[in-house]
């Protein structure tokens, strides 16, 4: 893991001191809310529906046990005893008091954490694959690239006030687990025909009210040219991106309105003007950063584990957990584990302070004191010995963290929605809870198989509903919460936007509608097809027909009841 140097330490401490003074001036009335707003947003502090919300940066989703224990302490001392992990691999506290925020920032600084650039029109927290460094399909660990971008982009003088927020994701694997095609810039590490490592560069992806899949801007960018090329993209966006309408200010709109070929030409023209050697990181700096991400001191182990095999044979819960939540590790004898924060009936992404401490103990003892946050609001233990899995499972079970549902229909992404967010038009959390309870039976979940459901409480799409195999968008209609349902969305290398099935439905009808969609899938699937594979083959039409029949039956039943 990356460790702060002297610059990082001083930079963060100075920011804490500055914000402490700004909060004092807001509390004594010297600053109005309008004057204070841009200052608090620069420190990740939002004013939500009921209280302030503090968003904490977790660069490329990587944390250690000391940091998680500090988050647990903050949750208990300054919040309501829990934190919320987000789809951008960050963590949010939903109930801090303004007067306490400087103290919280000070505690975060004690463990090399901060809230800088988690809000505002700047380059946000750089995200990556939660299995970075351990995945077998990886060309190269993407985390050194993500850290290099973090250092380059932190308070970059040209890009602190962009037309709109800007998000970058990096993957090093053939299978995209970082959703790079729905980011403002997506980077994929790859090899060219000569075997050299570089980047595929995708620009102009994004969700929200105008969802778009990113466009390929550079098929292969040499690795040592990265920062200069990113600078060229950012300069074109910063100078030409729209500032007259915030709904059309993202780079995706610029790419769309300019045209893919013309945008690419403008970037290349800007790139040719730049003095690359003065912008790109020197080799020694790249090597310094990469050294922080060297593999841990793995033991030499056989691929198979008799200890684990024997334990699985006598413990069905362990067997189910390993089958569903384990991820193949490139080091023999080790495995990566997804820890679901989606227990049936729970709030997706929430973790209590007690759970944080218990999980920190597990990560410290069994995973080289490291864990990751995922885009699906879960956690990952990246380096677990197979022999240790029975003990790890027992500890997780005791903490209520052993749900064996990673990737299944109950592993639902949901934004905070109208329970917290001032922008939301409908609730997300109760919908997720109701669907999870509907499909709580473990055998049924297994029969259905992989099925990502994603829920947003407004068109800003913080729940990424556009790229859910089943997407649910909550809106307000006639004073009632109304939910639109899509199918066929995909955030992987096969990125696609979901297709709407029909009219919106009431909240109480959503679980039954998902039931109808699942039944259509089970009737249409061939062999071992997953839900998304079936939708790709059949198109949305069978699902539209099943949904229409469901809506019509609901209308008939409603009339009969009256």
N, C-alpha and C positions, 0 to 999 in steps of 0.2 A: 504493500500500500504506500501511496505517496505520503511524505511527511513534510510539514511546513518548514521552510527555511527562514532566515532572519527577516527577509522582506515580507513573506506571508504573515509572520507573527506581528510585525510592526503595523502592517497595512490593516489587519483586522482589528487590532487593539485601538488604533487611531479612529477607525470608523465607529467603534463602540462608544468611545469618549465623545465624538461629535454628536452621535444620536442621543446620548444622554442629555446633552445640553439642549438639543432640539425638543425632546420630550418635556423637559422642565419648562421651556418657553411655551409649549402648547398648553401645559397644565395650568400655568399662571395667566394664560390669556394673551401673552405677547404675540403668539402666532395664531391666526385663524385656522379653521379646518382646511380651507382652500389653500392657504400658504403651507400648511403642514403636510398635506396629501402627497406632493411629489417627494418630500423628504422621507416620509414613512415608507413609500413604495420602493425607494432605493434601498431600504433595509428589510424588504420582504413582509411588511406589515400592511394587511388589508383591513378594511372596515366591512364586515359581513352583515348578515341580516340581523343578528342578535348581539354580536360582540366583535372584537378584533380577531383576526386570524394571522398567525405568524407562520410563514413558509420558510423552512430550513433547507438549505442546499445540501444535497448528497451527491457530489460529483460522480458521474457514471455509476451511481448506486452502491458504492462500496463503503462499508462501515466496519468498525471494530467494537469489541465488547466495552471498552472504556467509554466510547461515545454513546453506545446504547444505554449504559447505566446512567450516564449524565442526562440523557433524554428522559429516562424513567424518573429521575429526581426532579427534573423540570415539570414533567407531567403531574406529579403528585403535589409539588410545591406551588406551582403557578397556574395550573390548568385543572381539569376535572379527572385526572388520573389516567389519561390515555393519550395516544397520538394517532395520527391518521397518515398512512403511507399512500402516495399518489401515483398516478400513471406516468409521471415524469421522474420517478425514482427519488422523489423528495419526501419530506415529512412535514405535516402541518399540525400546529396546535390551534384549536378552535375557540379557546376561551381565555386567552391571557388578558390581564388588565394593562392598560397603557402605561401606568406608572411602573409596572414590573418589567416591561420589555427590555430596558437597558440592562437590568440585572440578568435577564435570560440570555441576552447577547453576550454578556461577560462570561457566563457559565459555558456557553457554546465555544467561545474563544479558548477557554481552558482546555478543551479537547479537540482543537483544530477544526472547528466548525463555524459557520456563519450563515447569514441570510442574504448576502449581497447578490444582486442580479437574479433573484428569484421572482422579480416582478419588474414592471416598467418596460419601456420601449428600448430594449437592449438585447444582447446575446444572452440567452438564459442558460440554465444548468445544462451542460453537455451530457447526453445520455448514451448508453451502450448496451450491449448484450449482457444479460445477467450471468451467462456462463462464460464470459470472457476469460481467457487464459486456461480453461480446462476442457473446452469443447473439442471433440475429435475432428470436426469438420472445419476447423479454423485455419486460415492461412497464417494469421499472426494475431497476437493479443492486441485488441483495439484500445485498451485502456491507456497505454502511453500516448497514443494519438489524441485521445480525449483529454488527457491532462495537458498536453502541449497546447491544444486549442483553448482550454480553460485559462492557462497562463497568458496566452496571446490576447484573449478577448476580455480579460478582467480589466474593466475601466479603460479599454482602448479609447484614446481621445477622439477618434473619428466616429465611434459607434456607440457612444453612451446615450444618444438621443435619435434613434432610428425612426423611420415612419411608423413602425409597429414592432411588437415583440418578435424575436428571432430565435428559432430552435434548431439545434444541430444534433444529429445522431450518428454514431459510428458503429460499424460491425466488421468483424474479421472473418466471418463464417459464410459458407455457401448458403445455409438456411438463415434467412433474416429474422432474428429475434429482437431486433432493435427498431423495427418499423421505419426504416430509413426513407421509404418512398412517400411517407406522409409527414415529412419534416421540411422545414425551409431549405436546409441543406442536409442531404444524406450522403455518407461516405462508406464505401465498401472496399476493404483491403483485398487486393487480388494480385495475381501474378500475370505478367504479359508472356508472350510467346518465348521470350528469352529467359524467363524465370525470375525477372526482377519484380520486386514488390512495389506496388503503387496503389492508387485509389481510383475507383469508379466514382464520379461526382454527379449527384442528382440534385436538382434545384427546383423549388416551386411546389413541393407537396404541402399539404395541410388540410385540416378539417374545418370545423366551425360552420358558419352559414353558407360558405361556398367551398365545399370539399373538392380537393383535386389531388391527383396522383402526380408526384414529381416527374420532371423531365430529365433525361440523360444529357448532361452538358459536356462532360469529358469522359470518354470511354476508359482512358488510362492516363492518370497524372502521376509522374515520377514522385516517389515518396518525399524526396528532399525539396520539392517545390510546393508543398502543401500550403504553407501560410501565405505565400505571395498570391497563390491562386484564390484562396479564400478571401484575401484582401480585395482582389479584383472583383469578385462576386459582390462583396459587401459595398464596395464603392459604387458600383452600378446601381445597386438597390438604394443606397443612401441618397444618391443624387437624383434618381429617376422614379423612385417609389412614390406613390400618391400620399400626400399629407392633407388633402382637402376632405377626405372621407375615411374615417377610421375603419369602416367596414370593407374598404377596398385598398387598404394600405399594406397588406402582406405581400411578400415577394411573389407568391403564387399568382396574384392578380397582375403584377408587372410582367411576369413570364407569359401569362395568358394574353394580355393586351398587346404586348410587344411582338409575340410570336416566338416559338421555340428557336427557330434558326437565327432570327435577328437578335434575340437575347444572348444566345451563345456567341454570336459574332461580337457583340458589345463587350462581353466578358473577356474574350480573347484580345480584343483591341486594348482594353484597360490593362490586361495582364502584360501585354507587350511593352507598355509604358513604364511598368514598375521595375525598380532595381531589386531583383530577387534576392541577391546575397545580403542586402541590408535588412530584409524582412524575414526571410526563412531562418529557422533556428540553426545555429552551427552544430556540427556533428557532435561535439563534446556535450552540448546541452541536451541533445536528443538522447545520447547515451546515458547521461546523468539521470534523466527522467525514466528511461527504460529500466534502469537498474532497480528502481523502487518496485517494479512489477516482476522481478525475477521469481521463478517458481519457489514455493516453500521447500523445506528440507524433507521431501517425501521419503518414507521407508521403502526399501525394495521388497515388494510383496508379489505373491502370485496373483493372477487375474481373478481366480475363483476364491471364495471364502467358505470353508466348511462350517465355520462358526455361524455365519449368516444363513447358510442353507439349512442347517439343523434347526436354527431358531425359527425360520420361516415355516418349516414343516409342522411345528407344534403351536404356532401363534398365528391364527388367521388375520388378525388385525395388522400385525407386522408385515405379513406377506402381502396384504392388500396395499399397505402404505408404500412398500418398496416398489411394487409393481406399478403403482400410479405416479408416485412422486419422485422416483429416482431418475437421474440423468447420467448417461455414460460419461465417464471421466477418461481423459487421455492417459492418465497414469495408472498402470496396473494395480489392482487391489484397492482403488479408491472409487468414490462415487460422489456426485453432487446431488443435493436434495432440495427440492422445492418445499417450503413450509407454507402451507395455505393459511391465509388469514380470512378464511371463508367458512368457518364452522356454521352449520345450519342455524339460521336465525340471527347470526351475528351481522354487524355492520361491515361490509367489505372494506378491508384495508385498516381497520382499527386494531390497535394493540394496547393492552393495559400496561401500566407500570410494572405490575408483578410479572406479567408475561415477558416484558422487555428484560427484566433482570434474569429470569429463568433462561431465556434464550441466549442472553449474553454469556451465561455460564457454559451453555452447551457449545457456543461458537468458540469460546476461549479454550475449552478442554478438548474439543473434538474436530475443530476446523481451522487450526492455525490462527485463531483469534481474528477471523474474518468472516463476513457475510455480505450478501448483496440484497438490494431492493429491486424488484422486478416491475415491468410495465403493467403487469396484471395485479398490482397491489398485494403481492406476496413477497416472501423472503427466500433466499437461497443460502444453504451451507455449501460452499464450493469444494471443500476438500475433506471428505469424511472417509475414514477407513471402513471397508466393508465389514471387517470384524467388529467394529464399534457400533454398527447400525442398531443392533438390539438395545444397547444402552441408550443411544441417542433417541430412539423411538420411545423408550420408557420415560425419559426425561421430558420429551415433548408432550407426550400423552398426559403426564401429570400437570403440565402447564396449559392444557387445552389447546395444543398446537399440532395435533397429529391427524388432522383431517386428511383422508386419502382421496382427495378430489381434484388435484391439480389438472387443469385443462378440461375438466368435465363440466356438465351443465350447471352445477352449483358453484363453480369457480367463477363468479360473476364480477365483472368490473362495474362500478357505479360511482358517479360523481357525488359530492355531498348534497346536491339538489336543494330543494326548497326547505329542507331542514336547517340549512346553514347559509346558503349562498344568496346574496342580494340580487344576483342576476337571474336566478333560476325562475322558471315558470311552472314547474311541477316537481314533485318529489321523486327521488331515485331510490333512496335507501329502502323504504317500505316495499317497493316493487321487487327489488333484489331479494329481500327477505322472503316475500311471499312466493316467488318462483323457487327459491331454494327449498322451502318447506314442501312445495308441491312435488319436487323431485328428490325428496330426502332419501328414498329407498336406495340403498347402495347397489343392489343388483340391477335396478332399473338404470341408474346412472351408468353402470358398466355396459349395459346393453346399448344405450344410446351412444356412448363413446365420446370422443373429443367434440366439444361444441361450445365455443366461446360466445357468451352473451355479454353485451356491453350496453350500458344504460346511461343516458345523459338527461339532465333535467332542464336543458334549454338548448337553443341552437348553437351555443358556443362549443358544444360537443366535447366537454372535458372528460366524459366517459367513453369517448372514441366510438360512439355507436355506429358511425358510418362504416367502420371496418370490423364490426362484429359479424360473425357468421349469422347470428341473430342480433340485430340492433334495435334498441328501443329509445325513442325520443319523446320526452315529456314536454307538452306545451299546455297553454291555457286556452280553453275554448268555451265561450259562453259562461264564464265563471266556474268551470269545472276543469279538472286536470284531464288531459286527453293525450293518448299515447299512440304514436305512429310506429309501425314495426317494419323493419327491412330484413332481407336475407341476402346472403352471398358476399358480405363484406369480408375483407381479408387484409391483414397488416403485414403479411410475410413478403417474400420475394415475388409472390403471385398477387401483389397488391391489387385490390378491387374495392369499389364502393358498393354498398348494399343497395338493393332495389326494393322500393316500397311496395308492400303487399296490397294496400287498400286504404280505406278511411281510418282515421284515428278511433280509438276505443277508450272506454272508461277504465279507470285504475283497477276496479274490482274484476274486470274481464281479462286483464293481461295474463295471469297464470293459465287460465283455460285456453287462451289464444296460443300460448306457447305449447301447451299440450297438443292442440290441433296441428301446429306446425311440425312438432316432433313426430306425430303419427303419420303425417304426410311423408316425412323423411324415411321412417321405418318401412313404409309401404313402397317407396320408390327406390330405395338403395339397392345396389347390386354387390353381392359378396361382402367384403370388408370395407366398403366405402365409408369414409367419414361424412359428416353432414355437409361440409363445404365441398367435398369432392362430388357428392350427389347434386348439389345445387349447380356446380360448374357444368356437370354433364346434362342435366335436365333443363337448366334455366330456371327462372323464377315462376314460370307459368303453373306448374302443379301446386306450388305453395300458395300462389294467388288464388287458385280455385279452392283449395282447402280453407284458406282464410276467409274467402267470400262466403263459403258455406257456413262457416262458424258464425260470422257476423249476422247472416240471415237467420240462422237458428236462434241466435240471441234475441233478435228483433221479434220473432214469432213468439218466443217464450215470454218476452216482456209484454206483448199485447195480450196474451192469454192471462197473464197475472193481473192485468188491469181489468 
